[in-house]
């Protein structure tokens, strides 16, 4: 087994960072395949905390090649800042490779993101205002500027000039100020010169690595229910965080993927607007937010908190064809006397087999809950499943059975040590 996808099984922020860091240290290639700097991973190594938005967390390991795949949209300024910041903390980093097919995020994307979100009034999507949606819009509209063009000084000025003319008309339409193509070029040409050495044929790089049997880990950003096609549209991101996105966003075909691990919190959170059937608006939700420090890495926004949604998780296991689950943040639930888990949805009195498609139905579904006993005390020092209180063990088994997918890792605290690997052969076995 040499190729492994790590994917968020919920609405993002499932604490993928730790798993990605641990497994990435054992891989030769760590690959981001979708999204941009609207994602965020926190990795704690000893006393140091690293926050990644664009770089795959695997870059912390000098022997790893960190790849930004063609399915991504990359803000050059943010990428360089992140690279400089990480280099300042660590003298030795992994190699960086950027796909020439990735699209570039420019300031007009950010401005349009903000202006369009404002114009939505009460129907805000809850974007991170980083220009990600507008950059993907350009990609679909076939007017986007790709990395390969960006780092080519004979192409970039001409492409930018043409695009800025159109963007300025749009900016004015939304009440914004036009941008100077020259100023933009001068600033961004300097970024392009710095990034040029990293732009390389990543498809070929990964193809060769896979043929040679090297370990390739695909690092998912966001989560399944934020997927443009499989999420709670329109309250979704503009790309494909699901496992299928790893193929589209890197050029690696589906049969070359050996395993897909879904990362799932022991409860549910969501940032921004959109349907969230098991959301808690009461004291329990507040307790989970407080105990779990549930505030966004990218925006600092308080996360909406709720019970674990096993009905949604079942779908997630299917759409990502998960081979295993990593259940995280089990420690956060300690001290809650009773826990609820959603086992199904009802809509207009009838039980749903799958998930709703339209947001308006997502908003109307009523979760069917099972109630189980909680547990007391700090579980962070447990070294094996059997060290956990009996009720916590039952909770783990309940999730596994409902999802129909084995739990391969349990995370019971932020530290690398606070991890129980239940099935070591699920990864690179
Ligand atoms: P990601 O984008 O999916 O990696 O999620 P975030 O980075 O936004 O959230 C991860 C946060 O949870 C970081 O601060 C981690 O150190 C922390 N964390 C990871 N695993 C656990 C866990 O099992 N329990 C607790 N309490 N915190 C954890």
Boltz pocket constraint, residues with backbone or C-beta under 6 A from the ligand:
constraints:
  - pocket:
      binder: B
      contacts: [[A, 12], [A, 13], [A, 14], [A, 15], [A, 16], [A, 17], [A, 18], [A, 40], [A, 41], [A, 42], [A, 43], [A, 44], [A, 291], [A, 292], [A, 295], [A, 296], [A, 297], [A, 327], [A, 328], [A, 329], [A, 330], [A, 331], [A, 332], [A, 411], [A, 412], [A, 413], [A, 414], [A, 415], [A, 418]]
      max_distance: 6.0
